[in-house]
Amino acid sequence: MDASRARLYLFENSAQGLKLVSDYYISVGKLGIEKAAEGDQRTPLGVYFITSNLDPKNLKDFYGSGALPINYPNAYDLRRGKTGSGIWLHGTPPAQFARAPKATDGCVVLANPDLERLIRTVEIRSTPVVIAQQLQWVAPQGLQARRSAFETALESWRADRASGDPQRVLSHYSADFTSNGTPLPEWHATLRRETEKLAGRELQLKDVSLLHWSDAAETMVVTFGEVAQGARGGRSKRQYWLRQGNQWKIFHEGVIR
C-alpha cells in the first residue's frame, strides 16, 4: 500500500517474478500514518501478515463485506514500544461506496467489491501486507546485490543450525532477542535442544520469502519451511533480522501456526 497515493497494489507470485494483478483506492487513518499508540487514529507502517478472515455475518454493517486483520503490532513494532491492536483491512457500510483518503481510526478501508476480490485471493498467515508512506519502484536486478548479501547471512545460519554446535547458531542472534516474550538466555535451552537434534542432518529451507523494510533501521522479515533430512515435513517459521553495522542479527523468531 502506498499511503501517499491512497492505493493498494495487489501482486501475484509467478515464475517470472511479481506480477501486478490490480490496484485499488484505500482510506487510512484520520490522523495519517505511522501508528505508535493505542487510539492515535493512525495507520501503521511496516511489513505485516493477514491473520484471519472474519465472516461478515458476525460483524456490524460498518465493516461491509468482511475484514482481514493484520498482525499489528509485529515483532519490530513491539521492539520499538508501539502499542495498539485491531488493525484490519475491511469494507464500507452497504450505503457507502468509499470513504475519504483519511477517514478511519487506523484501519485500511476499501470499497466492498475490491475487498471481496482480496478475500478471494489472499492466504491467511502467509500473504504479506506492506504499508509504506510512499512506495519506490525498482527493477528486479537493482535489488540483487542487497539480496545476495542477506542470503549469505541466512545461508550461514542454516549451515550452523545443522552443525550440532549451539554456540555457532547463537552467534546469529542479537543480545535482545525474544521469541514470543521469551528472552535469549531462557530461549537458549530450546535452541540447544533443536540444534543437537539436527546434528549431522542436512537442513533445507523451502519457499523462502524475504521482505526488506528500511526506516530508522534496516530489517528483513523472513518466512520459510524448515525440513530436516529424512523428515517427511517440518515447521514453518518467521524470523525478524536487524542490520547491526555490517552484520545481520535475528531479534525475533517464531513458528507459524
MARFIVEX-208629 format. One line per 3 residues: number of its first residue (from 1); for each residue x negated, y negated, z negated of N, C-alpha, C, CB. Coordinates in steps of 0.02 Angstrom, whole numbers, plus 50000, padded with zeros to 5 digits. Last residue first. Glycine has a CB too. Layout:
BEGIN
NUM) X:Y:Z:X:Y:Z:X:Y:Z:X:Y:Z | ...
//
This chain:
BEGIN
257) 49917:51039:49342:49969:51089:49329:50034:51067:49361:49979:51101:49253 | 49749:51024:49361:49813:51001:49387:49864:51056:49377:49807:50981:49462 | 49632:50996:49232:49665:51045:49276:49732:51017:49297:49674:51114:49241
254) 49511:50862:49227:49568:50899:49203:49595:50947:49255:49622:50852:49181 | 49397:50738:49175:49409:50799:49214:49468:50835:49184:49345:50844:49214 | 49301:50588:49175:49363:50623:49158:49370:50684:49203:49424:50576:49164
251) 49178:50544:49213:49203:50519:49148:49271:50549:49130:49209:50444:49150 | 49031:50594:49291:49101:50612:49280:49124:50584:49213:49112:50689:49283 | 48924:50484:49383:48937:50523:49323:49013:50536:49316:48909:50487:49260
248) 48799:50447:49500:48870:50458:49490:48879:50503:49429:48904:50489:49553 | 48668:50324:49502:48694:50391:49488:48770:50390:49483:48663:50418:49424 | 48613:50200:49506:48606:50240:49567:48635:50311:49558:48533:50245:49587
245) 48728:50131:49400:48664:50119:49433:48662:50157:49499:48606:50140:49388 | 48853:50235:49401:48813:50202:49350:48743:50192:49377:48813:50243:49283 | 49010:50263:49462:48941:50249:49483:48907:50208:49429:48940:50211:49552
242) 49112:50391:49402:49094:50321:49398:49021:50312:49420:49105:50293:49326 | 49246:50504:49440:49175:50489:49437:49164:50414:49436:49137:50522:49496 | 49365:50613:49388:49354:50542:49399:49279:50529:49388:49399:50497:49351
239) 49439:50761:49455:49386:50728:49419:49386:50653:49436:49318:50760:49435 | 49549:50894:49449:49541:50824:49470:49489:50792:49425:49609:50784:49468 | 49577:51061:49512:49550:51013:49464:49549:50943:49494:49480:51033:49443
236) 49658:51215:49516:49650:51150:49549:49629:51100:49496:49715:51128:49585 | 49582:51376:49496:49620:51319:49470:49608:51258:49514:49601:51304:49398 | 49599:51523:49599:49567:51482:49548:49612:51425:49527:49501:51455:49574
233) 49594:51693:49662:49617:51624:49660:49580:51585:49607:49693:51620:49648 | 49522:51808:49661:49575:51800:49711:49600:51729:49716:49632:51847:49696 | 49343:51812:49646:49409:51797:49618:49460:51788:49674:49406:51734:49573
230) 49222:51826:49706:49255:51887:49685:49324:51875:49656:49214:51920:49634 | 49163:51670:49652:49150:51728:49694:49184:51790:49665:49075:51740:49702 | 49291:51554:49605:49229:51590:49592:49224:51651:49637:49224:51611:49517
227) 49358:51405:49657:49365:51477:49663:49297:51510:49654:49395:51496:49732 | 49449:51264:49636:49387:51295:49613:49395:51370:49614:49367:51269:49542 | 49509:51135:49738:49522:51201:49710:49455:51234:49694:49565:51245:49759
224) 49506:50958:49699:49483:51018:49735:49510:51081:49701:49406:51020:49738 | 49482:50784:49702:49528:50839:49690:49505:50899:49730:49601:50819:49709 | 49416:50638:49636:49400:50699:49673:49449:50754:49653:49327:50722:49660
221) 49390:50471:49648:49438:50520:49622:49433:50582:49666:49512:50490:49622 | 49263:50364:49602:49283:50413:49651:49331:50462:49618:49221:50451:49682 | 49222:50190:49580:49245:50255:49556:49262:50300:49615:49306:50247:49509
218) 49129:50051:49536:49143:50099:49590:49164:50165:49559:49082:50108:49636 | 49198:49902:49459:49153:49959:49461:49173:50003:49520:49156:50000:49394 | 49288:49806:49486:49231:49786:49445:49178:49841:49442:49254:49768:49374
215) 49320:49902:49618:49340:49836:49593:49282:49809:49551:49407:49840:49550 | 49351:50034:49724:49300:49986:49703:49332:49921:49680:49251:49973:49761 | 49371:50204:49752:49403:50143:49729:49349:50097:49703:49457:50157:49674
212) 49394:50344:49860:49349:50294:49832:49388:50232:49811:49294:50276:49882 | 49432:50507:49855:49465:50442:49860:49423:50390:49822:49538:50444:49833 | 49421:50662:49927:49381:50609:49897:49417:50542:49909:49309:50607:49926
209) 49465:50830:49913:49489:50763:49929:49448:50712:49891:49565:50755:49911 | 49440:50993:49970:49413:50937:49932:49440:50871:49958:49336:50937:49934 | 49477:51131:49991:49523:51075:50002:49502:51013:49962:49595:51095:49983
206) 49371:51210:49868:49415:51212:49926:49460:51151:49929:49458:51277:49925 | 49215:51260:49819:49263:51206:49811:49305:51202:49875:49228:51137:49796 | 49150:51408:49746:49173:51373:49806:49223:51319:49788:49203:51422:49857
203) 49012:51477:49672:49072:51438:49659:49090:51398:49722:49062:51390:49598 | 48938:51635:49642:48946:51577:49685:49012:51543:49670:48942:51597:49760 | 48873:51687:49488:48926:51693:49538:48932:51628:49578:48994:51711:49504
200) 48780:51665:49388:48763:51712:49442:48816:51720:49495:48749:51777:49412 | 48901:51620:49270:48830:51631:49283:48819:51684:49337:48796:51653:49218 | 49029:51594:49229:49015:51591:49301:48944:51612:49319:49027:51521:49326
197) 49022:51598:49092:49065:51646:49126:49050:51650:49200:49138:51629:49115 | 48945:51487:49066:48916:51553:49053:48957:51608:49087:48912:51566:48978 | 49040:51387:49099:48977:51393:49135:48946:51462:49127:48927:51340:49111
194) 49142:51406:49005:49157:51410:49077:49093:51421:49117:49191:51346:49101 | 49073:51385:48883:49107:51449:48897:49119:51458:48972:49175:51453:48860 | 49029:51252:48899:48981:51306:48890:49013:51374:48908:48954:51307:48818
191) 49150:51181:48906:49104:51180:48962:49055:51238:48959:49066:51114:48964 | 49197:51204:48776:49235:51229:48834:49190:51233:48895:49296:51184:48849 | 49097:51136:48705:49107:51207:48694:49146:51239:48751:49145:51219:48628
188) 49115:51002:48746:49054:51038:48764:49061:51114:48756:48995:51013:48722 | 49220:50939:48691:49232:50974:48755:49173:51017:48776:49249:50924:48810 | 49162:50876:48584:49211:50930:48571:49222:50972:48634:49277:50901:48546
185) 49077:50782:48650:49050:50830:48601:49097:50889:48587:49035:50794:48536 | 49172:50711:48739:49121:50756:48764:49093:50804:48711:49064:50716:48792 | 49344:50712:48675:49280:50681:48692:49227:50734:48710:49255:50638:48635
182) 49505:50734:48735:49450:50769:48702:49384:50739:48723:49452:50845:48720 | 49599:50669:48813:49589:50646:48744:49533:50681:48706:49652:50656:48707 | 49582:50736:48935:49648:50733:48901:49640:50717:48827:49685:50799:48910
179) 49424:50726:48913:49468:50770:48951:49533:50775:48912:49436:50841:48961 | 49298:50600:48931:49354:50630:48895:49392:50677:48942:49401:50575:48867 | 49134:50526:48914:49181:50571:48948:49238:50593:48902:49144:50632:48975
176) 49033:50443:48875:49101:50428:48851:49154:50469:48888:49116:50354:48858 | 48922:50488:48941:48924:50496:48869:48993:50484:48841:48874:50448:48836 | 48965:50578:49092:48948:50517:49056:48957:50528:48981:48992:50458:49080
173) 48891:50724:49166:48946:50692:49131:48923:50630:49093:48979:50741:49083 | 48786:50794:49218:48829:50760:49266:48885:50719:49233:48859:50810:49314 | 48725:50863:49118:48690:50804:49143:48732:50764:49192:48626:50824:49176
170) 48797:50980:49099:48810:50923:49055:48779:50858:49081:48785:50937:48985 | 48735:51069:49184:48802:51044:49200:48816:50980:49161:48856:51097:49185 | 48617:51092:49115:48614:51064:49183:48681:51035:49203:48592:51118:49234
167) 48669:51148:48999:48634:51084:48995:48627:51051:49064:48565:51094:48964 | 48723:51273:49038:48768:51218:49019:48734:51150:49016:48799:51233:48952 | 48683:51376:49162:48647:51333:49115:48691:51273:49097:48579:51309:49145
164) 48741:51444:49264:48742:51476:49199:48708:51435:49145:48711:51542:49203 | 48756:51396:49392:48689:51415:49370:48689:51454:49304:48646:51353:49362 | 48872:51343:49436:48862:51415:49449:48796:51440:49421:48865:51428:49524
161) 48857:51211:49405:48912:51247:49373:48901:51322:49379:48979:51228:49403 | 48756:51173:49492:48739:51180:49421:48794:51217:49383:48728:51112:49390 | 48829:51168:49612:48774:51216:49605:48756:51227:49532:48712:51192:49643
158) 48919:51063:49581:48944:51130:49598:48889:51182:49587:48969:51132:49671 | 48831:50954:49562:48873:50977:49507:48897:51048:49520:48933:50930:49498 | 48779:50946:49692:48734:50960:49637:48773:50985:49576:48693:50898:49618
155) 48893:50910:49761:48862:50975:49776:48814:50995:49720:48826:50973:49843 | 48913:50782:49709:48963:50833:49697:48934:50903:49709:49024:50822:49743 | 48798:50716:49759:48810:50721:49686:48859:50777:49670:48835:50654:49658
152) 48822:50727:49896:48761:50755:49868:48769:50765:49793:48701:50710:49883 | 48937:50654:49910:48942:50726:49920:48879:50761:49894:48952:50743:49994 | 48888:50523:49897:48928:50553:49843:48931:50629:49850:48998:50523:49842
149) 48817:50512:50016:48783:50501:49953:48822:50531:49895:48772:50426:49940 | 48917:50532:50112:48863:50581:50106:48827:50574:50039:48813:50572:50163 | 48995:50416:50097:49024:50482:50082:48969:50534:50070:49069:50504:50141
146) 48907:50318:50139:48930:50318:50070:48959:50385:50050:48982:50263:50060 | 48893:50360:50275:48834:50354:50231:48854:50356:50158:48796:50289:50246 | 49025:50358:50328:48988:50420:50322:48929:50416:50274:48963:50441:50390
143) 49101:50249:50356:49103:50274:50287:49056:50332:50275:49173:50294:50269 | 49095:50225:50490:49068:50174:50446:49065:50196:50373:49108:50111:50451 | 49167:50323:50551:49094:50331:50550:49061:50280:50504:49067:50324:50620
140) 49300:50272:50541:49278:50330:50501:49203:50336:50495:49307:50394:50530 | 49310:50093:50527:49303:50152:50570:49277:50210:50528:49256:50139:50630 | 49423:50015:50410:49356:50026:50438:49357:50088:50481:49303:50032:50382
137) 49522:49894:50333:49520:49950:50380:49451:49955:50411:49574:49941:50435 | 49567:49857:50176:49516:49842:50225:49507:49903:50270:49448:49823:50191 | 49711:49793:50094:49675:49848:50124:49624:49823:50174:49724:49897:50158
134) 49730:49705:49947:49726:49698:50020:49684:49755:50047:49696:49630:50041 | 49763:49764:49827:49782:49694:49839:49782:49680:49914:49734:49646:49802 | 49829:49931:49838:49774:49882:49840:49802:49812:49849:49726:49899:49897
131) 49861:50091:49794:49891:50024:49792:49835:49974:49787:49941:50017:49732 | 49884:50248:49852:49833:50198:49843:49865:50129:49847:49776:50206:49896 | 49931:50400:49807:49963:50335:49818:49910:50282:49801:50028:50325:49774
128) 49916:50569:49867:49890:50509:49834:49929:50447:49854:49817:50500:49852 | 49997:50718:49833:49998:50660:49878:49971:50599:49841:50069:50647:49905 | 49997:50809:49725:49940:50809:49771:49940:50749:49819:49941:50872:49811
125) 50108:50803:49643:50043:50813:49611:49985:50812:49660:50043:50878:49575 | 50218:50842:49776:50210:50825:49705:50141:50846:49681:50266:50858:49662 | 50201:50777:49935:50194:50837:49893:50180:50816:49822:50137:50884:49920
122) 50312:50690:50053:50258:50696:50004:50258:50762:49967:50263:50639:49954 | 50426:50695:50139:50358:50703:50165:50307:50721:50112:50337:50642:50199 | 50548:50664:50087:50544:50724:50129:50473:50742:50148:50585:50714:50193
119) 50516:50545:50024:50535:50602:49983:50531:50667:50023:50607:50593:49955 | 50497:50461:50136:50441:50479:50092:50457:50541:50052:50426:50421:50044 | 50628:50453:50184:50575:50481:50227:50515:50502:50183:50553:50430:50281
116) 50689:50389:50077:50710:50457:50094:50659:50491:50139:50779:50456:50130 | 50630:50263:50085:50614:50307:50028:50633:50379:50044:50651:50283:49965 | 50692:50218:50202:50619:50227:50200:50598:50273:50142:50584:50159:50193
113) 50827:50210:50164:50807:50255:50218:50732:50269:50219:50827:50226:50285 | 50816:50114:50052:50834:50184:50042:50815:50230:50100:50908:50190:50030 | 50672:50011:50046:50739:50022:50070:50754:50096:50065:50749:49995:50142
110) 50572:50019:49895:50581:50025:49967:50655:50026:49984:50545:50087:49995 | 50469:49958:49766:50537:49971:49790:50539:49969:49866:50586:49919:49760 | 50369:49999:49634:50366:49985:49705:50434:50005:49734:50307:50023:49741
107) 50376:49919:49469:50384:49975:49516:50373:49951:49588:50453:50007:49509 | 50380:49802:49402:50315:49835:49408:50317:49893:49456:50291:49858:49342 | 50505:49754:49408:50472:49750:49342:50404:49784:49342:50517:49781:49288
104) 50518:49659:49564:50527:49718:49521:50495:49706:49452:50498:49781:49555 | 50495:49563:49660:50561:49564:49628:50572:49622:49580:50614:49567:49681 | 50420:49500:49787:50403:49507:49716:50467:49505:49675:50353:49450:49692
101) 50490:49505:49909:50423:49536:49903:50400:49545:49832:50373:49495:49940 | 50665:49549:49874:50613:49500:49889:50544:49532:49879:50620:49436:49845 | 50734:49705:49935:50726:49653:49885:50671:49605:49908:50709:49684:49816
98) 50862:49780:50040:50794:49768:50019:50792:49713:49967:50749:49750:50080 | 51000:49813:50038:50955:49848:50084:50882:49841:50061:50962:49821:50155 | 51127:49849:49924:51069:49806:49937:51019:49844:49981:51035:49784:49871
95) 51225:49935:49885:51247:49874:49919:51189:49828:49938:51294:49837:49874 | 51155:50040:49818:51188:50052:49882:51207:49989:49920:51250:50093:49871 | 50995:49980:49754:51066:49995:49745:51101:50001:49813:51100:49941:49702
92) 50844:50057:49821:50884:50000:49801:50956:50020:49790:50879:49943:49853 | 50714:50174:49768:50756:50139:49816:50793:50080:49785:50804:50186:49847 | 50540:50185:49708:50612:50201:49709:50650:50158:49759:50642:50193:49640
89) 50401:50237:49629:50423:50216:49695:50497:50234:49697:50382:50251:49754 | 50368:50184:49459:50399:50228:49509:50399:50195:49578:50470:50247:49489 | 50303:50184:49304:50294:50152:49369:50317:50203:49422:50220:50130:49381
86) 50307:50218:49165:50368:50213:49205:50360:50175:49270:50420:50181:49165 | 50198:50113:49065:50221:50177:49091:50280:50164:49137:50240:50227:49033 | 50062:50038:48969:50123:50037:49007:50141:50107:49033:50117:49988:49066
83) 49890:49977:48974:49948:50010:48943:50009:50004:48988:49963:49980:48874 | 49712:49990:48983:49776:49968:49011:49833:50009:48981:49775:49975:49088 | 49580:50017:48946:49627:49993:48896:49693:49969:48923:49596:49938:48859
80) 49495:50077:49033:49492:50004:49030:49545:49974:48983:49500:49974:49099 | 49531:50209:49023:49462:50191:49005:49456:50116:48995:49414:50214:49060 | 49657:50202:49079:49651:50214:49007:49581:50195:48982:49666:50287:48991
77) 49623:50185:49215:49661:50134:49179:49652:50141:49104:49736:50139:49197 | 49559:50307:49239:49521:50245:49244:49556:50188:49209:49509:50227:49318 | 49665:50397:49224:49607:50402:49179:49565:50338:49181:49564:50462:49199
74) 49816:50296:49244:49773:50353:49259:49712:50351:49213:49752:50354:49333 | 49972:50254:49170:49901:50238:49180:49860:50300:49194:49873:50201:49119 | 50027:50318:49326:50000:50260:49290:50019:50266:49216:50027:50192:49320
71) 50063:50423:49418:50028:50436:49355:49992:50374:49328:49979:50492:49364 | 50232:50389:49477:50160:50399:49487:50126:50401:49419:50131:50343:49532 | 50396:50450:49527:50350:50422:49478:50277:50435:49497:50364:50452:49408
68) 50507:50420:49641:50445:50459:49640:50398:50426:49589:50412:50463:49711 | 50684:50427:49656:50624:50397:49628:50566:50446:49628:50638:50371:49558 | 50833:50384:49753:50791:50427:49712:50730:50390:49687:50769:50488:49751
65) 50912:50296:49823:50908:50365:49847:50864:50410:49805:50883:50364:49917 | 50942:50186:49688:50957:50205:49756:50950:50279:49770:50913:50168:49802 | 50927:50136:49562:50868:50167:49593:50881:50194:49663:50843:50222:49549
62) 51052:50091:49524:50999:50041:49531:50939:50070:49569:50977:50016:49463 | 51131:50197:49492:51134:50173:49561:51078:50123:49576:51201:50141:49575 | 51031:50302:49383:51079:50248:49394:51077:50227:49467:51064:50188:49349
59) 51006:50480:49407:50983:50411:49399:51040:50362:49408:50927:50397:49450 | 51040:50606:49442:51026:50595:49371:51003:50524:49356:50974:50644:49347 | 51051:50603:49576:51112:50618:49539:51103:50605:49464:51132:50692:49551
56) 50921:50587:49624:50963:50527:49618:51028:50540:49579:50980:50501:49686 | 50792:50672:49543:50855:50681:49579:50899:50619:49569:50893:50744:49554 | 50624:50631:49561:50683:50626:49519:50747:50628:49561:50681:50562:49477
53) 50483:50715:49575:50535:50689:49620:50601:50690:49581:50540:50732:49687 | 50318:50680:49509:50382:50716:49511:50428:50682:49562:50416:50718:49441 | 50196:50616:49529:50200:50667:49477:50265:50708:49479:50193:50635:49410
50) 50083:50559:49647:50154:50569:49632:50161:50627:49584:50196:50581:49698 | 49939:50470:49592:49969:50529:49623:50042:50534:49602:49931:50593:49603 | 49826:50331:49631:49874:50368:49589:49900:50429:49628:49934:50323:49569
47) 49709:50208:49621:49723:50272:49654:49767:50314:49607:49657:50311:49672 | 49760:50034:49608:49717:50091:49598:49738:50152:49639:49716:50110:49525 | 49856:49918:49517:49812:49930:49574:49768:49990:49559:49769:49867:49590
44) 50029:49902:49462:49958:49921:49454:49922:49927:49520:49953:49987:49416 | 50130:49758:49458:50119:49823:49488:50045:49841:49483:50142:49824:49562 | 50204:49675:49317:50155:49679:49371:50149:49751:49396:50086:49652:49347
41) 50271:49650:49198:50306:49641:49262:50258:49636:49321:50349:49578:49260 | 50223:49681:49074:50196:49620:49106:50225:49607:49175:50122:49625:49110 | 50262:49795:49001:50308:49740:49007:50283:49678:49042:50331:49721:48942
38) 50101:49844:48950:50172:49860:48949:50214:49796:48955:50191:49899:48886 | 49967:49778:49051:50000:49792:48987:50074:49807:48997:49992:49733:48940 | 49915:49764:49178:49868:49776:49123:49902:49797:49059:49828:49714:49111
35) 49925:49761:49355:49957:49776:49291:49904:49791:49238:50006:49835:49298 | 49901:49695:49482:49850:49703:49429:49882:49711:49360:49803:49642:49429 | 50029:49582:49549:49993:49646:49544:49943:49643:49486:49956:49662:49610
32) 50178:49491:49515:50124:49511:49560:50095:49579:49543:50071:49460:49559 | 50285:49467:49438:50226:49426:49424:50165:49451:49463:50211:49426:49350 | 50373:49561:49490:50392:49490:49491:50332:49443:49479:50445:49476:49438
29) 50295:49692:49588:50313:49659:49526:50328:49584:49532:50258:49667:49478 | 50355:49721:49758:50315:49738:49699:50336:49694:49640:50239:49728:49714 | 50431:49800:49898:50433:49746:49849:50394:49769:49788:50507:49728:49830
26) 50390:49839:50070:50398:49856:49999:50404:49792:49958:50337:49898:49975 | 50415:49907:50233:50416:49849:50189:50426:49872:50117:50472:49799:50210 | 50310:50035:50303:50373:50011:50277:50364:49948:50235:50406:50066:50235
23) 50249:50135:50440:50238:50086:50386:50304:50054:50368:50185:50032:50407 | 50192:50299:50493:50238:50243:50493:50217:50192:50441:50312:50267:50481 | 50077:50377:50519:50144:50402:50537:50193:50344:50543:50168:50453:50485
20) 49912:50381:50565:49965:50337:50540:50032:50360:50566:49952:50263:50561 | 49806:50508:50519:49850:50485:50572:49905:50442:50541:49880:50545:50613 | 49640:50555:50480:49703:50523:50459:49741:50496:50519:49689:50467:50409
17) 49579:50692:50583:49573:50642:50531:49641:50612:50513:49526:50587:50552 | 49605:50791:50671:49567:50735:50697:49557:50680:50645:49601:50706:50758 | 49689:50873:50601:49623:50900:50619:49577:50844:50645:49629:50955:50672
14) 49765:50763:50479:49766:50805:50539:49695:50829:50553:49795:50766:50600 | 49869:50693:50357:49805:50725:50371:49812:50769:50432:49781:50767:50310 | 49959:50544:50383:49960:50617:50383:49890:50643:50396:50010:50644:50437
11) 50016:50398:50295:49968:50434:50337:49978:50510:50330:49896:50415:50318 | 50105:50252:50283:50110:50324:50272:50064:50360:50322:50184:50349:50280 | 50091:50102:50201:50070:50139:50260:50070:50214:50243:49999:50116:50285
8) 50189:49970:50149:50166:50037:50131:50151:50074:50196:50220:50075:50089 | 50171:49794:50124:50180:49852:50168:50153:49915:50136:50144:49840:50235 | 50146:49660:50086:50208:49693:50066:50223:49753:50111:50267:49643:50068
5) 50024:49606:50107:50068:49611:50165:50136:49640:50149:50035:49652:50219 | 49966:49617:49983:49965:49552:50016:50011:49549:50076:49894:49535:50037 | 49975:49752:49953:50020:49706:49919:50022:49639:49953:49998:49697:49847
2) 49975:49890:50041:49941:49825:50045:49988:49773:50015:49921:49807:50120 | 49958:50059:50000:50000:50000:50000:49956:49938:50000:50047:50000:49940
//
